[in-house]
Amino acid sequence: MISDVKKNTEQKMSKTLETLKADFSKIRTGRAHTGILDHVTVDYYGNPTLISQVANVTLIDARTIGVQPWEKNMVGPVEKAIRDADLGLNPATNGDVIRVPMPMLTEERRRDMIKVVRGEAENAKVAVRNVRRDSNEHLKKLLKDKKVSEDDERRAQDDVQKLTDRFVAEIDKALQVKEADLMAV
């Protein structure tokens, strides 16, 4: 029972960390990143469809994303979807390839992005601490129901705390990497 609680706790905390890293990848730096277009949808024969399902998304160079729709008649709708996605991007069509240049970030914009990134990291830490709280409550319930001894419950709580500390440190590390990435010119 205790091992199930610990395993469940670790799974939830690692999902929180994965979600944070996915969120960080969507926050753009000055460099091009194909993940920026991951959530952009285009009207594909009446169905909202992700761009990655109707086109090949690649990096042309460090500051340009290339989008090549598989069907020639989708070039216009894909370009319009990228422009309307409110990402501050201005795609340009070059034959059947859509070039999406990444605009330079100003110093002020970088500082704003860092504030957003720090907020995301703090939310992830809160989520990890909530998982710890839920696990500790579950362990206390097991103790109350006399399914585990006090010593086992205490040891399990210490293990959950160690897990929490490990994941908070990993969140801090991911935050430092993203901040350095944002401040790189």
C-alpha positions as CSV (number, residue, x, y, z in Angstrom):
1,M,0.0,0.0,0.0
2,I,2.7,2.5,0.9
3,S,4.7,1.6,-2.2
4,D,1.6,2.3,-4.3
5,V,1.2,5.7,-2.6
6,K,4.9,6.5,-3.3
7,K,4.7,5.3,-6.9
8,N,1.5,7.3,-7.6
9,T,3.2,10.4,-6.0
10,E,6.3,10.1,-8.2
11,Q,4.1,9.6,-11.3
12,K,2.1,12.7,-10.6
13,M,5.1,14.8,-9.8
14,S,6.9,13.7,-13.0
15,K,3.8,14.5,-15.0
16,T,3.9,18.0,-13.5
17,L,7.5,18.4,-14.5
18,E,6.8,17.2,-18.1
19,T,3.9,19.6,-18.3
20,L,6.2,22.5,-17.2
21,K,8.8,21.6,-19.8
22,A,6.1,21.4,-22.5
23,D,4.8,24.9,-21.4
24,F,8.4,26.2,-21.4
25,S,8.9,25.0,-25.0
26,K,5.9,27.0,-26.1
27,I,7.3,30.2,-24.6
28,R,9.4,31.5,-27.5
29,T,12.9,32.9,-27.3
30,G,14.6,34.7,-30.2
31,R,15.4,31.4,-31.8
32,A,13.0,29.4,-34.0
33,H,11.4,26.4,-32.5
34,T,8.9,24.2,-34.3
35,G,6.9,23.6,-31.0
36,I,5.6,27.2,-31.3
37,L,3.2,26.0,-34.0
38,D,2.1,22.8,-32.1
39,H,-1.2,24.2,-31.0
40,V,-2.1,26.2,-34.2
41,T,-5.1,24.7,-36.0
42,V,-6.1,25.2,-39.6
43,D,-9.5,24.6,-41.2
44,Y,-8.9,21.4,-43.2
45,Y,-12.1,20.6,-45.2
46,G,-14.3,21.9,-42.5
47,N,-12.4,20.3,-39.6
48,P,-10.0,22.2,-37.3
49,T,-6.8,20.3,-37.7
50,L,-3.3,20.8,-36.2
51,I,-0.8,22.2,-38.7
52,S,1.6,19.3,-38.0
53,Q,-1.1,17.0,-39.4
54,V,-1.5,18.8,-42.7
55,A,2.1,20.1,-43.3
56,N,5.7,19.3,-42.7
57,V,7.1,21.7,-40.0
58,T,10.9,22.1,-40.0
59,L,13.6,24.6,-39.1
60,I,15.2,26.3,-42.1
61,D,17.8,28.1,-40.0
62,A,18.1,29.3,-36.4
63,R,15.6,32.1,-36.9
64,T,13.2,30.7,-39.5
65,I,10.6,27.9,-39.4
66,G,9.6,26.3,-42.7
67,V,6.0,25.0,-43.2
68,Q,5.4,22.9,-46.3
69,P,1.7,21.8,-46.6
70,W,1.2,18.4,-48.2
71,E,-1.5,19.7,-50.5
72,K,-0.9,22.8,-52.6
73,N,-4.4,24.2,-51.9
74,M,-3.6,24.3,-48.2
75,V,-0.8,26.9,-48.5
76,G,-3.2,29.9,-48.1
77,P,-5.2,28.5,-45.1
78,V,-2.1,27.4,-43.3
79,E,-0.5,30.8,-43.7
80,K,-3.7,32.5,-42.5
81,A,-3.9,30.2,-39.5
82,I,-0.3,31.0,-38.4
83,R,-1.0,34.8,-38.9
84,D,-4.3,34.6,-36.9
85,A,-2.8,32.5,-34.1
86,D,-1.8,35.6,-32.1
87,L,1.8,34.5,-31.8
88,G,3.3,37.7,-33.2
89,L,4.5,35.8,-36.3
90,N,4.3,37.1,-39.9
91,P,4.6,34.2,-42.3
92,A,5.6,34.7,-46.0
93,T,4.8,32.3,-48.8
94,N,7.6,31.3,-51.1
95,G,6.1,29.0,-53.7
96,D,4.7,26.0,-51.8
97,V,6.8,26.7,-48.7
98,I,5.7,29.1,-46.0
99,R,8.6,30.8,-44.2
100,V,8.0,32.0,-40.7
101,P,10.8,34.3,-39.5
102,M,11.1,34.8,-35.8
103,P,11.2,38.5,-34.8
104,M,13.9,39.7,-32.5
105,L,12.9,40.1,-28.8
106,T,13.5,43.4,-27.1
107,E,15.1,43.5,-23.7
108,E,11.8,44.5,-22.1
109,R,10.0,41.7,-23.8
110,R,12.6,39.2,-22.6
111,R,12.1,40.5,-19.0
112,D,8.3,40.0,-19.4
113,M,8.9,36.5,-20.7
114,I,11.1,35.7,-17.7
115,K,8.3,36.8,-15.4
116,V,5.9,34.5,-17.2
117,V,8.4,31.6,-17.0
118,R,8.9,32.2,-13.2
119,G,5.2,32.2,-12.7
120,E,4.9,28.9,-14.6
121,A,7.7,27.4,-12.5
122,E,6.0,28.5,-9.3
123,N,2.7,27.0,-10.4
124,A,4.6,23.7,-11.0
125,K,6.1,23.9,-7.5
126,V,2.6,24.4,-6.0
127,A,1.3,21.5,-8.0
128,V,4.2,19.3,-6.6
129,R,3.5,20.4,-3.1
130,N,-0.2,19.7,-3.6
131,V,0.7,16.1,-4.6
132,R,2.8,15.8,-1.5
133,R,-0.1,17.0,0.7
134,D,-2.5,14.6,-0.9
135,S,0.0,11.7,-0.5
136,N,0.6,12.6,3.2
137,E,-3.2,12.7,3.8
138,H,-3.5,9.3,2.2
139,L,-0.8,7.9,4.4
140,K,-2.5,9.4,7.5
141,K,-5.7,7.7,6.5
142,L,-3.9,4.4,6.1
143,L,-2.5,4.9,9.6
144,K,-5.9,5.8,11.0
145,D,-7.4,2.7,9.4
146,K,-4.6,0.7,11.1
147,K,-3.4,-0.6,7.8
148,V,0.2,0.6,8.4
149,S,2.3,1.2,11.5
150,E,3.3,4.7,12.8
151,D,7.0,4.0,11.9
152,D,6.1,3.0,8.3
153,E,3.8,6.0,7.9
154,R,6.6,8.3,9.1
155,R,9.2,6.7,6.8
156,A,6.8,7.0,3.9
157,Q,6.2,10.7,4.6
158,D,10.0,11.3,4.7
159,D,10.3,9.5,1.3
160,V,7.5,11.7,-0.1
161,Q,9.3,14.8,1.2
162,K,12.5,13.6,-0.5
163,L,10.6,13.1,-3.8
164,T,9.1,16.6,-3.4
165,D,12.6,18.1,-2.8
166,R,14.0,16.3,-5.9
167,F,11.2,17.5,-8.2
168,V,11.4,21.1,-6.8
169,A,15.1,21.1,-7.6
170,E,14.4,19.8,-11.1
171,I,11.9,22.6,-11.6
172,D,14.4,25.1,-10.5
173,K,17.0,23.7,-12.9
174,A,14.5,23.8,-15.8
175,L,13.7,27.4,-14.8
176,Q,17.4,28.4,-14.9
177,V,17.9,26.8,-18.3
178,K,14.9,28.6,-19.7
179,E,15.9,32.0,-18.2
180,A,19.4,31.6,-19.7
181,D,17.8,30.7,-23.0
182,L,15.6,33.8,-22.9
183,M,18.4,36.1,-22.0
184,A,20.7,34.8,-24.8
185,V,20.8,37.2,-27.7
